[in-house]
Structures are given as structure tokens and as C-alpha cells.
Amino acid sequence: MKQLIVAPAPHAYGSDSVRKNMLLVILALLPAYVVSVLEFGWGALITAAISILACVGTEWIISRFVLKEKRQTIGDLSAVLTGLLLAFNLPSSIDWWIVLIGAVVAIGVGKMTFGGLGQNPFNPALVGRVFLLISFPAQMTTWPVAKGFETAYLDAETGATPLYYLKHMVKEGDASVINDLVPLKNAFLGMMGGSLGEVCALALIIGGLFLICTKVITWHIPVSIIATVALFAACLGWAGMLPEGMTTCNYVGYQLLTGGLMLGAFFMATDYVTSPMTAWGKIIFGIGIGVIVMVIRTWGAYPEGMSFAILIMNACVPLLNKLRPTRFGEKKK
């Protein structure tokens, strides 16, 4: 017999629910998704549709036939959001079966293996994304050139991302040409190649500010990530570690506006389940992500490191959650 334990009065009632918060996050992602559809055409629509349907279907199958739960959880929209976020981390021209595998891993391994929503230690969409990056590195790093609805789905013209150009030009000592290849204005407005969720920093910032204003998320994690990356990049410039033709201001701009930084800072690192509960924990969490991102981008093998940084810091959340204020009447240990 289950016992219901009720805390002493007073009781507070809130209008928040999992479904409502998931819906608000999905709405906040729509501006960036609209831009990606305009840039990549049918590929963006097909990739997102497959990812969402596969995530929802995987959760339903596991809940129904493996866990044998009578009450289905797909109605809370968490699987829909996971599918959309996974799609945002993929090239629009990637094969459909790779998207399907990523969705099954994201939900089946990253979420349902641990007991479902609220119990997963790692962001499910990033678990799927990193699995695909390790398993299919060529397909996951082949980026279509944005040409609107003229962009083919599977046989799109491909090109490198701004972070790839930046990383290799920095190593070769020639970074002056990047301003012509990908001006900062294009990176800000979304006129460049990359995954679905990294083509328009402006749309992601608008969506992130919407989430902060509606109190779905707090400012601590996004601001600490962005500030850390900006400061780290500026320090590299001040230390004279940038090649000729790249100013410190431009370098900071490219690090902030390209890649998955804005998507990760506002929409993935702020996941309730996999981020710290306290304000100071969130700030340390964000600083850690920012430092790891810049270390990977600067000295690592990959031009981007947002996914790895968030997953690494997800593992530190139980420790960061111990940084809580002393409760009233409790003695400090």
C-alpha cells in the first residue's frame, strides 16, 4: 500500500508542469528552426520529422512493451523536444537511418535506461549526438551549403563550418581570409553552413531570452557559459596566440556566434534534470562548460566541443548539488 506524505502547511500551488515547460522550450526553438528550413529546405524538414517520430516511437515502445507501464509518458512532450534537439545537432543532409539510430540511442540509452524523464544523468539528445559522431564521423561532419529550398536532401553541396576554417587557419597562421568566407554578420543572421541548430545565433538568442523571461530557465548557466568563452577567447588574443589577420574582437565574435555555443548554452545545458539546482552550482557548471569548450576548440582534435563539455559537466552535477545553503537550524559540518 502506497503512503502519501504531505509536508506541513503552508502549501503553494504552481501552474508549471512538465508538458507546459517542454512546450515553451519547443516554441522558443521555432525561430531557429524556421531559419534552418529557409536555409536547408526539405533536408531540415525531413531530418527533424524522422528524429521526432523516432524518439516518440522509441519511448512508446519501451514504455509499453519493456517497462509495461500502463500510463504513457509521450504526452509530456519530452520525447518531442529530445527529437527536435537531436535534429538541431545534425546536418540536414544526413541519411535517414543514421537519424533513426541516433534517436533510438538518445531515448533508449540516454533516457529510458535510467528510468525515464527525471532520472537520466546525461542530456539524452547529446548522448545520441555523441554516439553518432563517434560511430559515423564522416557523415556527422559533412555539412551542406545553405541554399534554401534548392538544397538537395542527400546530394547537397557540402562545405566546412566557420569553426573548421578558424581552427585550421589558426594552425596554419593565416586567418585573414575567414572574414571573406564567413563574415560575422552572416554568422549572426544564419547565412552559413552547419547543423540545423547552429546557423542563426540571433534566432537562438531570441528563443533563449524568451525562456528566461518566462522563467523556464534562469540566467546563470547561459551567462556563465557565454562569459567564460568570451573571456577565454579574449585571453588568447591578449596573449598573442592568434595568427596575423585575426583581431581579438573578431576571434571572440566567431567563438560566440558559430558552432553550437548558443544552442548548448540556452537549450541543452539548462536541462532541469542534468543541471545543478543551486545558483552557485549553475554558475560553476557553466564556467566548466565554457572552459572545456575552448580547450577542445583550441587544442583538441575537433573544431567544436559543446556536446562533450556538457556531458562531462553533467557527470559533475551530483557533486555541484552539494553546494547548497545551510538549512535553517542545521549545523554546518
N, C-alpha and C positions, 0 to 999 in steps of 0.2 A: 504493500500500500504506500503510495507516494504522499509525502507530507509537504504541505505548503507553509513555508516560513515567511512571516511578514515582519518587516522591520518596524520599530516604533514610529509613531507619528512625530512630526507632520509628514504627510506624503505629498509628492509633487507629480503632476501629470504632464507629460510632454507629448507633442504631436509627431515627434520623429518616429520613423520606422525604417527598417532595412529597405523596403521597397521604395519609400519616398526618397531616401538618400541616394540609392542606386539610380533612380530616375533622374535626379538632379545632376548627378555626375554625367550620365548619358547625354542630357541636354547641354551640359557645359562642353562636351566633346563635339557636338554637332557643328559649330563654326569651323573647326579644324577639319572635320570630315567633309564638309561641303567644299572646302578649298582643295582637299585631296581628290575629290571626284572631278572637280573642274580641271585639275592638273593632270590626272592619270586616267580619267574616263572610266570605261567599263571595267578596267582592271581593279580599281578601287571598290566598285560596287560588288564585283564577283568575289574578291578576296574577303571583304567584310561579311558578306552573306554566308559564305562557306564557314568562316570562322565562328560566327554567332550560332548558326544552326548546329554545327558540330559540337560546340560547347554545351548548348542546351540539351541536345540529344544525348551526349555522354553523361551529363548529370542525371538525366531522367532514367537512363538505362541502369546506371549504378544504384541509384536510389530505389528503383523498382525491383530489379532482379538480383542485385548483390546484397544491398543492405536491407531489402524487403521492407522499406518504410511505407506506411500507408499514406502519410501526408507528404506530398511532393514539394520540393523547395525551389523548383524552377520559376515559380510565380514571384519570388522576391527580386528577380531581375539581376541577381549577382552573376549568373552564368552568361547572361546577355552582355553585361559590362565586361566580363573577362574576355569574351569573344571579340568585342569591339577593341579592347586594349591590345589583345594579341594581334589583331589585324593592323593596328596602328604601328606595330613593331615589325611589319613585314613589307617586302617590296610588292608593288601592285601586280607584278608580272610573274610571281612565284607560282609553281604548279599547284593545282588544287589539292592533290593528295598530300603534299607537304603541309599545307594549311590544316588538313584533316588530322594528320599525325600530331601537329603542334597543339591542336585543340584537345585531343584525347589526353596528351601528356599534361597539359595545363590543368584540366579538370580532374582527370583520373588520378594523376600522381601528385600534382601540386595542391589539390584541394580535397578531394573525396577520400584519399588515402588516410588523411589525418582526421577525418570525421566530418568534413563539410565546412560550411561557412562559419567563421569564428574560431576555428581550431587549427587552421593552416598557419605554419610559422613563416612561410615564404609566399611572396606575391605569385599567384598561380599563372598569370599571363607571362610574367618574366621567366618562370620555370619552363613554360612551353617555348618561349623565345630563345633562351639559352640552350635548351636541348636541340632545337633546330639549328642554331648557329654552330654548335659542335658537330652535329650529325651531317648537316648539309652546308658546309661553309661557302661553297661556290654559289649555290642558289641564293643563300641568305645575304650575300654581298654583291649581288648583281643588281644594280639599281637602274630602273628605267628612266629615260629622259622625259621630263614632263612636257607633253604636247597636247594637253586637253583630251577631247574625245577622239583625236586622231591617234592617240597612243594605243598600240596593239596590246592585247592581253598577254599572250605567251611569247610573241616575237617582237617585243618592243625594242627600240634602240636604247642601248644602255650607256651609262657614263658613271664617273666616280662622284662621290659625295664631297661637299666642301671640306669636311674634316679629313678625308683621304688626301685631297690636294694639299691641305695645310700641313698635314703630318709629313708627307714626302717632300714637300717643298722646303719645309724647315730643315729636314735632314740633309737635303741637297744644297742648302744655303741660298735658295732663290725663291722668295715668296712674293715678289712684286707683281707677278702675273695673276695671282689669285683675285686681286681686285677687279681684273677684267673678266675672269672666268665666272666668278660668283660675287657680284657686288653685295655689300652688306644690306642694301635696300632690298635686293631680291631675296636674301635670306630672311629678312624681317617679314616680307609680304608673301613669301611662299613660292616664288618663281625659281625653283631649283629641284634637282633630283633628290631621291632619298626614299625612306619608308613613308607610309601613309601619314604617320603622326609627327614627322619632322620637317614638313615642307613649309609651314607657316607659323612662325613664332608669335605673330600678332594674334592669330586666332586662338592659340593655346593660352596666351596671357589673358585674353578676354574671358575665356572659359574658366581659368584659374581664379581670376578676380571675382567672377560670379559665384564660385564655390565659397570663397572667403566671405563675401558679402552676405550670402545666405547661411553662413555658419556651418556649412557642411564640413569644411576643413578650417584649420587655423593657419595663421601666417608663419608660424615658427619653422616648419620644415622647408617650405618653398624659399623663404627669405634666406635662411641659413645656407641652403644649397647654392643658391644664386650668388650670394655674397662671397661664399668661400671660393667658388670657381672664379669669380671676378678678381678677387684678391690674389689668388694663386697665379692666375694668368698675368696679372699686373706685376707681380714679383719676378716672374720670368723675364718680363720686358725690362724691368728696372735693373735686373742682374746682367743684362746684355746677352741673354741666351736666345734672342730672336735673330733671324737672318736679315740681311740687308733688304730693304724694301718693305718690311713689315713693322709698322709702328705698334707701340704698346696698346694704344686705344683700339686699333683695328683688330689686334690679336684677341683682346678681351671681348670685343664685339662678336667675332667669329666663334669663340668658345661658348658664348652665351646663346647665340641665335641659331646655331646649326647643331645637327645631331639630335639626340633625344633628351637634351637637358630640360627644356620647358615641359615636355610631356612627362618626364620622370618626376620633376620637382613638384608639379601641381597635381598630377593624376595617379601616379604609381607609388611614389614614396609616402604619400599621405594616406594610404590604405589603413583603415581603422585597425584591422586585425594584426597587421605586420609592422606597425609603427608604435613607438613608445606612447605611454599615456600621459606622462607629465610634461610640462612646458620645457624644463631644462633637458629632459631626456630627448625631446623632439629636436631641440637646438643642437645637442651633441650628435644626434642621429644625422641631421642634415649636414653638419660640418664634416662628419666622417664620410658621407656620400660624396661631398664636393671634393675632398682631398683625394679619395680613391679614384674618382673620375679623372681628375687632372693627372694623377700619376700614371694611369693607364694610357690616357691620350698622349702624354708627353714621352714616356719611356716604354710603354707596353707594345705588344705586337699588334693590337687592334687600334684603329683610329678612334673608336668610341668605347666607352666603358661604363655607361649609365646602368645597364642591366646588371652587370657584375657588381657594381658598387652598391646598388640597392639590396641585392640578395645577400651580400656579405654583411651589410649593416642589419638586415632582417634577423640574422643569426645572433646579433648583439642585443636585440630588443629585450629579452628576459633580464639581462644584466642592467640595461638602462632603466627598466621599470622599477628597479630597486632605488633609484634616485627620486624618492618621494618625500614630501614634507612629513615631519613627525605629527602623528595624530594627537588631538587634544588629550592630555592626561597620560600620554605614552612617554616613557623614559627613553632617551637616546642610548643606543647600545654602543 
